Amino acid sequence: MSSDIQSNNKRIARNTMMLYIRMGITMLVGLYTSRVVLQVLGVSDYGIYGVVGGIVAFMGFLNGSMSGATSRFLTYELGRGIEGKLKETFVSAFWVHLIIAVIIFVLAETVGLWFLYNKLVIPDVRMDAAFWVYQFSVASAVLGITQVPYNASVISHEDMDLYAYIEIANVLLKLLIVYLLMVITIDSTCIYNRLLLNIL
């Protein structure tokens, strides 16, 4: 019994350490990349990216909530230990998230585009760039929603090492993208969003 408690304590300590390492790396890279992205894009294009690309930030909040809810159901089925129920719950969660992603895609491509063209004040010369930033942001949001059941599965299995490694790799790829922004000479705003879509 005491060996089980010791192994659980070690796992909790290792998971906590990995999550702190992930958070530290994410914070440091985020502080550096936000400054460089502002410098490379300029004030106007950074504003366009912030407003139009803000859909991804909103979806990040939504994805976190959905991941927590999905993780709860998966963890419950893990605890019950009934053969096949975990897989059934995962498949149900995947289909629910796919339907949510389709609904968001339809709303984004109808109401969102109308809002972009009719309500946002964007210089005419940058409207084409704003359109592509919006399209890449919508694609990122939809892909992010479909990934929620997989993230929830990793969390419910308490495999925080894998979760931390994936997130650290994601942050390091974002750092690489910022470096590429400084090297590439074509429209940085569109390229930045396009490259962010690739790392999903």
N, C-alpha and C positions, 0 to 999 in steps of 0.2 A: 504493500500500500504506500509506504513512504517513498519507494522508488518511483511510483507513478506521480506522486506529488512533486518530487524533485525534477522529473522529466518535464512536467507541466510548467513548473517554475522556470526552468531553463528555456523552454520554448517561448514563454511569455517575455522573458528578459531579452532573448534574441530578436523576437518580433518587434519589441519596443525599440531596441537599438537600431534595427534596420529602418524603422519608420522615422526615427530621429535623423538618421543619416540622410535618408531621402528628402526630408523636409529641409535640412540644412543646405544640401546641394541645390535643391529647387529654389530656395530663397536667394542664395548667392548668385546663381545664374540668372534668375529673374531680375535682380537689382542691376546686374551688368547689362543684360540684353535690352531692357526697357530704355536705358539711356542711349545705347547704340542705335536701336531701331528709330528712336526719335531723331537722332542726329542724321541717320541715312535717309529716312523718309521725308524729313522736313515737317514743319508745323502743320501745313495744310493737309498733306497726305496722311500724316499721323492722325489728324482729326477725322479724316474720312475713314481710316482704318478703325479708329476707336468707336465711331458712331455706327458705321455699317457693319463692321466686323464684330461689334458687341454682341451679336446674336450668339456667337460661340461662348462668350462669357456667361450669358444667361442660360444657355443649354448646359454649361458646366455645373451650375447650381442645380438645375433640374436633374441632371444625370446623377449627381451625388445623392439626391433624395431618392431617386428611383433605385439606385444601387443599394442603398440601405434597406429599402423595403424588400427588394428581391433577395438580398442576402439573408434577411430574416426568414423568408419562406424556405430557402435552400438549407439554412442551418437547422430549421425545424425538422425537415425531412431527413437530414443527416442524423439527427438525434434519434428519430424514430427507427431508422435502420431497416425500413421495409424495402425489399428488393424491387427496383424499378420505379419507385415513387419519386426518388430524387431526379432521375432522368425525365420523368413525366412533368415534374414541376419546372425543371430547367427549360424543357421544350415549350411549355405554356408561357413561361416568362419571356422567352425569345420571341414568340409570336405576338405577345402583347406589345413588346417594345418595337417590333417591326411595324405593327399597325400604328403605334404612336408616331414612329418615324415617317410613315407615309402621310399621316394627317398633317404633321408639321411641314413636310415637304410641300404638300398641296397648298396649305395656308401661306407658306413663305413665297411660293411662286405665283400666288394670286394677290392676296392682300399685301404681302410684304413688298412685292414689286410696285404695286400701286402707290404704297407709302413712300418708297424710295424715289419714284419719279415725280410725285405730286406734292409731297409734304416736306421732304428734306431739302435744305438749302445747300446745294453743292454747285461749285462753279461748273459751267457748261463744258469747259475743256477737260474736266476731271470726271465727268459723268460716266464715260466709258470705263474708266478705272474703278469707279464706285460700283458699277454693275458687276464687274468681274470679282471684286472683293466680296460683294454680296453673294454671288453664286458659289464661290469657294467656301465662304462661311456657312452657307446653307448645307453644302455637301459635307463639311466637317461636322456640323451639328447632327445631321442624319446618321452619318457613320458612327459618331460618338454614342448616339442613342442605341444603335444596334449592338454596340460593344458592352453595354451595361450588364447583361446577364453573365457574360464571361468574367468581367471584373468582380461581380457579386459572387460568382462561383469560387474565384481565387480567395476572396475575403472570407467566405463561409467555411472554406477548408483550412483557414488560418495559415495559408502559405504566404506569409508576409515577405519572406525572402524574395520570392518570385515577383510579387507585387512591387517591392521596392526596386528590384533590378529593372523591371519594365519601365517604371516611372523615371528612374535615373537615366536610362537609355533615351527615353523620350526627351528629357531636359537637355541632355548632351547633344541630341540631334537638333534641338532648337538653337543651341549655341552654335552649331555648325551652320545652320541656316543664316544666323546673324552674320557670321563670317562671310558666307557667300554673298550676302547683301552688299557688303563693302567692296566686293570684287566685281560683281555684275553691274553693267552700265545701263541696261535697259530698264523699263518701268519697274522700279523697286516695289511699289505698293502691290501690284498684281503678282509679281514673282514671289514676294514674301508670303502672301496668302496661299499661292499655289504650292509652295514648298511645305508650308504648315500642313496642308491637306495630305501631302505624301507621307508624313510620319504617323498618321493615324492607323 
